């Protein structure tokens, strides 16, 4: 019960190890089970690649020929080659479904390119019915996606009943170790079964987890040599380098898998990720979430949604422009200099709402009953319609539909000195709407606490970004964001 006590005392979810429900914590089917799962996954992928081409061929009533058999054989061979190179068939303990699906799709894209190259070099492309091959190319990733999702669900059910599990020992009974244990306990589908904490230091102080231990580090080494654990996660603090080295050296006399969980969470991370400089691993402390596929998805959403929205609002924008010209002298649009992604200067477009609207070294935010704001401008600001021209910025690529709102340059220089992490909001493109705005943190920031809340929401958005979050914010903006008592 030591592990349960430590988790309970650290505020984590409670799990009873050694009870009937969790009675499989004393044994493991991890190694042999993983081999079976990986072999089964390879056979499943090969099966569905072949069956999909057969089904498409039947759909077009094209008639199966020997060259289709050759195409399937080449496709399966290439898929296995590329899948191995990107670790598609690695252990699924702790792996996410999304990551698995992305690797699977990437492998299939490489297969398509490989088959196209083979057909071009051999001149055999004319032997195949184009419609059959193109449909096969498009349909296969969807079929494999369904198959892999189904397998993940099946494994989750099996692992919740204690099968295909691996026994986990956690080194270091501190917050980091407790957080790791909580994550494992919350996700039984990973098939990881904690057997306890191991530490050779006396537990004392607010930063440590209170409770009994399964043993010290010598006990862990002995358990590893006996084969009583399958995985060891080292969560010791970064300053314990000497202890970590000694432990790793002792554990090298066993066949257990050892992982180091870096104690980088002592820093305030902003969407960190692992990378390499040559052969040296590095981890980012501050970075943008929009790299690789995520960056393409974000840009695709901006272009597609931005184009559709511009078509919808074209007539309202024209009417707004005519009313601005009718009610006040001056230009229809107002161009502001703002910090964009990574602090680069951009021009942000808005409908003019003031009689005088110029950036200077001193910035006075619009206030309630501000005499500079025209009557029609007050309506535009209250309903956020003055922001509509920024969809042009979105298509230009200088802004995004969702992101931190761009502030005046003078405000940036003022608040970067007052609020820690303020400039990190510029690690992404500024947006027309954002997490802060849909939660009511828009309009005048007449107190530093208001700006702090806005920045907290902006950094929270960056740290937790997903395409689904963007879509949610866009939808909530439609219902919440076009009218606000704080905007004037």
C-alpha positions as CSV (number, residue, x, y, z in Angstrom):
1,X,0.0,0.0,0.0
2,X,3.1,2.3,0.0
3,X,2.5,3.5,-3.5
4,X,-1.2,4.2,-2.9
5,X,-0.3,6.2,0.3
6,X,2.3,8.3,-1.5
7,X,-0.2,9.1,-4.3
8,X,-3.0,9.9,-1.9
9,X,-0.7,12.2,0.2
10,X,0.4,14.0,-3.0
11,X,-3.2,14.8,-4.1
12,X,-3.2,12.2,-6.9
13,X,-6.0,9.8,-7.8
14,X,-6.0,6.8,-5.6
15,X,-5.5,3.3,-6.9
16,X,-5.4,0.1,-4.8
17,X,-2.5,-2.0,-5.9
18,X,-2.7,-5.7,-5.0
19,X,-6.5,-5.7,-4.8
20,X,-8.6,-8.0,-6.9
21,X,-9.2,-5.3,-9.5
22,X,-5.5,-4.5,-9.9
23,X,-4.2,-7.9,-9.1
24,X,-2.1,-8.1,-12.2
25,X,0.5,-5.7,-10.8
26,X,2.7,-8.6,-9.7
27,X,3.1,-10.0,-13.2
28,X,3.7,-8.6,-16.6
29,X,2.9,-9.7,-20.2
30,X,4.8,-6.6,-21.5
31,X,7.7,-8.0,-23.5
32,X,6.0,-11.0,-25.1
33,X,2.7,-9.2,-25.4
34,X,4.3,-6.3,-27.2
35,X,6.0,-8.6,-29.7
36,X,2.6,-10.1,-30.5
37,X,1.0,-6.7,-30.8
38,X,3.7,-5.4,-33.1
39,X,3.6,-8.5,-35.3
40,X,-0.2,-8.4,-35.4
41,X,-0.1,-4.7,-36.3
42,X,2.2,-5.4,-39.3
43,X,-0.1,-8.3,-40.5
44,X,-3.1,-6.1,-40.0
45,X,-1.6,-3.3,-42.1
46,X,-0.5,-5.6,-44.9
47,X,-4.0,-7.2,-44.9
48,X,-5.9,-3.9,-45.2
49,X,-3.6,-2.5,-47.8
50,X,-4.3,-5.6,-50.0
51,X,-8.0,-5.8,-49.2
52,X,-8.5,-2.1,-50.0
53,X,-7.0,-2.5,-53.5
54,X,-9.1,-5.6,-54.0
55,X,-12.3,-3.8,-52.9
56,X,-11.6,-0.8,-55.1
57,X,-10.9,-3.1,-58.1
58,X,-14.2,-4.8,-57.5
59,X,-15.9,-1.5,-57.2
60,X,-14.7,-0.5,-60.7
61,X,-15.2,-4.0,-62.0
62,X,-11.8,-3.7,-63.5
63,X,-10.8,-7.4,-63.2
64,X,-7.9,-8.5,-61.0
65,X,-4.6,-8.9,-62.9
66,X,-1.1,-10.0,-62.0
67,X,0.2,-6.4,-62.1
68,X,-2.1,-5.5,-59.2
69,X,-0.6,-8.3,-57.2
70,X,2.8,-6.8,-57.9
71,X,1.6,-3.4,-56.9
72,X,0.2,-4.7,-53.5
73,X,3.5,-6.6,-52.9
74,X,5.6,-3.4,-53.6
75,X,3.2,-1.3,-51.5
76,X,3.4,-3.6,-48.5
77,X,7.1,-3.9,-48.7
78,X,7.6,-0.1,-48.9
79,X,5.1,0.5,-46.1
80,X,6.9,-1.9,-43.8
81,X,10.2,-0.3,-44.7
82,X,9.0,3.3,-44.1
83,X,6.9,2.3,-41.0
84,X,10.0,0.8,-39.3
85,X,12.1,3.9,-40.2
86,X,9.6,6.2,-38.4
87,X,8.9,3.9,-35.4
88,X,5.3,3.1,-36.3
89,X,5.6,-0.3,-34.8
90,X,7.3,0.7,-31.6
91,X,5.7,-0.2,-28.2
92,X,2.3,1.4,-27.8
93,X,2.7,1.7,-24.1
94,X,2.4,5.4,-23.5
95,X,2.0,6.2,-27.2
96,X,-0.9,8.5,-28.3
97,X,-3.4,7.5,-31.0
98,X,-2.9,10.8,-32.8
99,X,0.9,10.3,-33.0
100,X,0.4,6.8,-34.3
101,X,-2.0,7.9,-37.0
102,X,0.3,10.7,-38.1
103,X,3.2,8.3,-38.5
104,X,0.9,5.9,-40.4
105,X,-0.3,8.5,-42.8
106,X,3.3,9.7,-43.3
107,X,4.4,6.2,-44.1
108,X,1.6,5.8,-46.7
109,X,2.5,9.1,-48.4
110,X,6.0,7.8,-48.8
111,X,4.6,4.6,-50.2
112,X,2.6,6.5,-52.8
113,X,5.7,8.5,-53.8
114,X,7.8,5.4,-54.0
115,X,5.2,3.6,-56.2
116,X,5.0,6.6,-58.5
117,X,8.8,6.6,-58.8
118,X,8.8,2.9,-59.6
119,X,6.1,3.3,-62.2
120,X,7.9,6.1,-63.8
121,X,11.3,4.4,-63.9
122,X,9.9,1.1,-65.2
123,X,7.3,2.7,-67.5
124,X,4.6,0.4,-66.1
125,X,2.1,3.1,-65.2
126,X,0.1,2.5,-68.3
127,X,-0.8,-1.1,-67.2
128,X,-3.0,0.2,-64.3
129,X,-6.4,1.8,-64.4
130,X,-5.9,5.3,-63.2
131,X,-9.2,5.5,-61.3
132,X,-8.5,2.3,-59.4
133,X,-5.0,3.3,-58.3
134,X,-6.0,6.9,-57.3
135,X,-8.9,5.6,-55.3
136,X,-6.7,3.0,-53.6
137,X,-4.1,5.7,-52.8
138,X,-6.8,7.9,-51.2
139,X,-8.9,5.2,-49.5
140,X,-6.1,3.2,-47.9
141,X,-5.1,5.8,-45.2
142,X,-8.7,6.1,-44.1
143,X,-9.0,2.3,-43.8
144,X,-5.7,2.0,-41.9
145,X,-6.8,4.9,-39.6
146,X,-10.0,3.0,-38.7
147,X,-8.0,-0.2,-38.2
148,X,-5.4,1.4,-35.9
149,X,-8.1,3.3,-34.0
150,X,-9.9,0.0,-33.4
151,X,-6.7,-1.7,-32.3
152,X,-6.0,1.1,-29.8
153,X,-9.5,0.7,-28.4
154,X,-9.1,-3.1,-28.1
155,X,-5.7,-2.7,-26.4
156,X,-7.2,-0.2,-24.0
157,X,-9.9,-2.7,-23.0
158,X,-7.4,-5.5,-22.6
159,X,-5.0,-3.4,-20.5
160,X,-7.7,-2.1,-18.2
161,X,-8.2,-5.8,-17.3
162,X,-4.6,-6.1,-16.4
163,X,-3.3,-7.9,-19.6
164,X,-0.4,-6.7,-21.9
165,X,0.9,-4.5,-19.1
166,X,4.4,-3.5,-18.0
167,X,5.5,-3.0,-14.4
168,X,6.9,0.5,-13.7
169,X,9.2,1.7,-11.0
170,X,9.5,5.5,-10.4
171,X,12.8,6.8,-9.0
172,X,12.3,10.0,-6.9
173,X,9.3,10.6,-4.6
174,X,8.9,14.2,-5.4
175,X,6.3,16.3,-7.3
176,X,7.7,15.2,-10.7
177,X,7.4,11.5,-9.8
178,X,4.0,12.0,-8.3
179,X,2.8,13.8,-11.5
180,X,4.1,10.9,-13.6
181,X,2.3,8.4,-11.3
182,X,-0.9,10.4,-11.6
183,X,-0.7,10.4,-15.4
184,X,-0.2,6.6,-15.4
185,X,-3.0,6.0,-13.0
186,X,-5.4,8.3,-15.0
187,X,-4.6,6.4,-18.2
188,X,-4.8,2.6,-17.6
189,X,-5.1,2.1,-21.4
190,X,-1.3,2.7,-21.6
191,X,-0.8,-0.6,-19.9
192,X,1.7,0.7,-17.4
193,X,1.4,-0.7,-13.9
194,X,3.3,1.3,-11.2
195,X,4.9,-0.9,-8.5
196,X,6.1,1.9,-6.3
197,X,8.5,4.8,-5.7
198,X,12.2,4.3,-5.0
199,X,14.4,6.9,-3.3
200,X,17.4,6.9,-1.1
201,X,16.9,10.3,0.4
202,X,14.8,11.1,3.5
203,X,11.5,12.6,2.4
204,X,11.2,16.0,4.0
205,X,10.3,19.5,2.9
206,X,7.4,21.0,0.9
207,X,8.8,19.9,-2.5
208,X,8.9,16.2,-1.6
209,X,6.1,13.7,-1.7
210,X,5.3,12.3,1.8
211,X,4.7,8.7,2.5
212,X,6.4,5.3,2.6
213,X,8.7,4.0,-0.2
214,X,8.9,0.7,-1.9
215,X,12.6,0.8,-1.2
216,X,15.8,2.7,-1.8
217,X,17.9,2.7,-5.0
218,X,19.8,-0.5,-4.0
219,X,16.5,-2.2,-3.6
220,X,15.5,-1.0,-7.1
221,X,18.7,-2.3,-8.6
222,X,18.1,-5.7,-7.0
223,X,14.5,-5.7,-8.3
224,X,15.7,-4.9,-11.8
225,X,18.2,-7.7,-11.7
226,X,15.5,-10.2,-10.6
227,X,13.2,-9.1,-13.4
228,X,10.6,-7.7,-11.0
229,X,10.2,-4.5,-13.0
230,X,10.0,-3.9,-16.7
231,X,10.4,-0.1,-16.9
232,X,12.2,2.4,-14.7
233,X,11.5,6.2,-14.9
234,X,14.1,8.3,-13.2
235,X,12.5,11.6,-12.0
236,X,15.4,12.8,-9.8
237,X,16.1,16.6,-9.9
238,X,18.6,18.0,-12.4
239,X,21.1,18.8,-9.6
240,X,21.3,15.0,-8.7
241,X,23.5,14.3,-11.7
242,X,26.0,12.2,-9.7
243,X,23.2,10.0,-8.2
244,X,21.7,9.5,-11.6
245,X,25.0,8.4,-13.1
246,X,25.6,5.9,-10.3
247,X,22.1,4.5,-10.7
248,X,22.3,4.2,-14.4
249,X,25.7,2.5,-14.1
250,X,24.2,-0.1,-11.7
251,X,21.1,-0.7,-13.8
252,X,23.3,-1.5,-16.8
253,X,23.7,-4.9,-15.1
254,X,20.1,-5.7,-15.9
255,X,17.8,-5.9,-18.9
256,X,15.3,-3.4,-17.7
257,X,14.3,-0.4,-19.9
258,X,15.3,2.9,-18.2
259,X,13.9,6.3,-19.0
260,X,15.1,9.7,-17.7
261,X,12.3,12.2,-17.1
262,X,14.0,15.6,-17.1
263,X,13.1,17.9,-14.3
264,X,12.6,20.8,-16.7
265,X,9.2,21.6,-15.2
266,X,11.0,23.7,-12.6
267,X,11.0,26.3,-15.4
268,X,7.8,27.8,-16.9
269,X,7.8,26.1,-20.2
270,X,6.0,27.4,-23.3
271,X,5.2,24.5,-25.6
272,X,8.5,22.7,-25.2
273,X,9.6,19.9,-27.6
274,X,12.6,17.7,-28.1
275,X,15.1,18.3,-30.9
276,X,18.6,17.5,-31.9
277,X,21.7,19.6,-32.7
278,X,23.8,17.0,-34.5
279,X,23.9,14.1,-32.1
280,X,23.1,16.2,-29.1
281,X,19.5,16.1,-27.7
282,X,18.0,19.5,-26.8
283,X,14.7,20.6,-25.3
284,X,13.1,23.9,-26.0
285,X,11.9,26.0,-23.1
286,X,10.1,28.7,-25.1
287,X,8.9,27.7,-28.6
288,X,5.9,28.0,-31.0
289,X,3.5,25.1,-31.3
290,X,3.1,25.7,-35.0
291,X,5.8,23.6,-36.6
292,X,5.6,20.8,-39.0
293,X,2.1,19.3,-39.6
294,X,0.6,21.6,-36.9
295,X,1.8,24.7,-38.7
296,X,0.3,23.5,-42.0
297,X,-3.0,22.7,-40.3
298,X,-3.1,26.1,-38.6
299,X,-2.4,27.9,-41.9
300,X,-4.9,25.7,-43.8
301,X,-7.6,26.7,-41.3
302,X,-6.7,30.4,-41.6
303,X,-6.8,30.3,-45.4
304,X,-10.0,28.2,-45.8
305,X,-12.0,29.8,-43.0
306,X,-10.6,33.3,-43.7
307,X,-11.6,33.1,-47.4
308,X,-15.1,31.8,-46.5
309,X,-15.6,34.5,-43.9
310,X,-14.4,37.3,-46.2
311,X,-16.9,36.2,-48.9
312,X,-19.7,36.3,-46.2
313,X,-18.7,39.7,-44.8
314,X,-17.9,41.4,-48.1
315,X,-21.3,43.2,-48.3
316,X,-21.4,44.2,-44.6
317,X,-17.9,45.5,-44.9
318,X,-18.9,47.6,-47.9
319,X,-21.9,49.0,-46.0
320,X,-19.7,49.8,-43.0
321,X,-17.2,51.6,-45.3
322,X,-19.9,53.8,-46.8
323,X,-21.3,54.7,-43.3
324,X,-17.8,55.6,-42.1
325,X,-17.4,58.0,-45.1
326,X,-20.8,59.4,-44.5
327,X,-20.5,60.1,-40.8
328,X,-16.9,61.4,-40.5
329,X,-14.1,62.8,-42.5
330,X,-11.0,60.8,-43.2
331,X,-10.1,57.4,-44.6
332,X,-12.2,54.3,-44.1
333,X,-9.3,52.1,-42.9
334,X,-6.8,52.6,-40.2
335,X,-3.4,51.0,-40.4
336,X,-1.5,50.3,-37.1
337,X,2.0,49.1,-36.5
338,X,2.1,46.1,-34.3
339,X,4.4,43.3,-33.2
340,X,3.8,40.1,-35.1
341,X,5.2,36.7,-34.8
342,X,8.6,36.7,-33.1
343,X,8.4,40.4,-32.6
344,X,8.5,41.4,-36.3
345,X,6.6,44.5,-37.2
346,X,3.4,44.2,-39.2
347,X,0.7,46.5,-40.4
348,X,-2.7,45.7,-38.9
349,X,-5.8,46.9,-40.7
350,X,-9.0,48.1,-39.0
351,X,-12.0,50.2,-39.8
352,X,-11.4,53.8,-38.5
353,X,-13.5,54.4,-35.4
354,X,-11.8,57.6,-34.1
355,X,-11.4,61.2,-35.2
356,X,-7.7,60.9,-34.6
357,X,-6.0,57.5,-34.4
358,X,-2.2,57.6,-34.4
359,X,0.3,55.6,-32.6
360,X,2.9,57.5,-30.6
361,X,5.3,57.0,-27.8
362,X,2.5,57.6,-25.4
363,X,-0.6,55.4,-25.9
364,X,-3.9,56.3,-24.4
365,X,-6.3,53.4,-24.5
366,X,-9.9,54.1,-25.6
367,X,-12.1,54.7,-22.6
368,X,-15.8,54.9,-21.9
369,X,-17.3,58.0,-23.5
370,X,-14.0,58.8,-25.2
371,X,-14.5,62.0,-27.2
372,X,-12.2,60.7,-30.0
373,X,-14.6,57.9,-30.9
374,X,-17.3,58.7,-33.4
375,X,-20.8,57.5,-32.7
376,X,-20.7,54.9,-35.4
377,X,-17.2,54.0,-34.3
378,X,-18.5,53.3,-30.8
379,X,-20.9,50.8,-32.3
380,X,-18.1,49.2,-34.4
381,X,-15.9,48.8,-31.4
382,X,-18.6,47.5,-29.1
383,X,-19.5,44.8,-31.7
384,X,-15.9,44.1,-32.8
385,X,-16.9,44.9,-36.4
386,X,-13.9,47.3,-36.6
387,X,-11.7,44.2,-36.7
388,X,-13.2,42.7,-39.9
389,X,-10.5,44.1,-42.2
390,X,-8.0,42.0,-40.3
391,X,-9.2,39.0,-42.3
392,X,-7.1,40.5,-45.1
393,X,-4.1,40.2,-42.7
394,X,-5.0,36.6,-42.2
395,X,-4.9,35.8,-45.9
396,X,-1.6,37.8,-46.2
397,X,-0.1,35.5,-43.5
398,X,0.7,38.2,-41.0
399,X,-2.1,37.3,-38.6
400,X,-4.2,34.3,-37.7
401,X,-7.9,34.0,-37.0
402,X,-7.1,32.8,-33.5
403,X,-4.2,34.1,-31.4
404,X,-3.2,36.8,-28.9
405,X,-4.6,40.2,-29.8
406,X,-1.9,42.6,-31.1
407,X,-1.3,45.5,-28.7
408,X,0.1,48.9,-29.4
409,X,3.9,49.0,-29.7
410,X,4.2,51.4,-26.8
411,X,2.0,49.1,-24.7
412,X,4.3,46.2,-25.5
413,X,7.3,48.2,-24.4
414,X,5.5,49.2,-21.2
415,X,4.2,45.9,-20.1
416,X,7.2,43.8,-21.0
417,X,8.9,45.5,-18.1
418,X,6.0,44.9,-15.7
419,X,4.7,41.4,-16.5
420,X,7.0,38.3,-16.6
421,X,6.6,36.4,-19.9
422,X,4.7,39.2,-21.6
423,X,6.7,39.0,-24.8
424,X,6.2,35.2,-25.1
425,X,2.7,35.9,-26.5
426,X,4.6,36.9,-29.7
427,X,5.8,33.4,-30.3
428,X,2.7,32.9,-32.5
429,X,0.9,35.2,-35.0
430,X,-1.4,37.7,-33.5
431,X,-5.1,36.9,-33.9
432,X,-8.5,38.5,-34.5
433,X,-9.9,36.6,-31.6
434,X,-8.4,34.6,-28.8
435,X,-8.8,32.7,-25.6
436,X,-8.6,35.9,-23.5
437,X,-11.3,37.6,-25.6
438,X,-13.9,34.8,-25.3
439,X,-13.3,34.8,-21.6
440,X,-14.1,38.5,-21.2
441,X,-10.5,39.9,-21.1
442,X,-10.8,42.5,-23.9
443,X,-11.2,46.2,-24.0
444,X,-9.5,48.7,-21.7
445,X,-6.7,47.4,-19.4
446,X,-6.8,50.2,-16.9
447,X,-5.1,48.0,-14.2
448,X,-2.1,45.8,-14.5
449,X,-4.1,42.9,-13.1
450,X,-6.3,43.0,-16.2
451,X,-3.3,42.8,-18.5
452,X,-1.9,40.0,-16.5
453,X,-5.1,38.0,-16.9
454,X,-5.0,38.6,-20.6
455,X,-1.4,37.5,-20.9
456,X,-2.2,34.4,-18.8
457,X,-4.9,33.4,-21.2
458,X,-2.7,34.1,-24.2
459,X,0.2,31.9,-22.9
460,X,-2.3,29.2,-21.9
461,X,-3.6,29.2,-25.4
462,X,-0.1,28.7,-26.8
463,X,0.8,26.0,-24.3
464,X,-2.4,24.0,-24.9
465,X,-3.0,24.8,-28.6
466,X,-4.8,22.3,-30.8
467,X,-6.8,22.6,-34.0
468,X,-9.9,21.8,-32.0
469,X,-9.2,24.6,-29.6
470,X,-9.0,27.0,-32.5
471,X,-12.3,25.9,-33.9
472,X,-13.9,26.1,-30.4
473,X,-12.7,29.7,-30.0
474,X,-14.0,30.7,-33.4
475,X,-17.4,29.2,-32.6
476,X,-17.6,30.9,-29.2
477,X,-16.5,34.2,-30.7
478,X,-19.5,34.1,-33.0
479,X,-21.8,33.7,-30.0
480,X,-19.9,35.8,-27.4
481,X,-17.4,38.0,-29.1
482,X,-19.4,40.4,-31.2
483,X,-20.7,42.3,-28.3
484,X,-18.9,43.2,-25.1
485,X,-19.5,45.7,-22.3
486,X,-15.7,46.1,-21.9
487,X,-15.2,47.3,-25.5
488,X,-15.5,51.0,-26.2
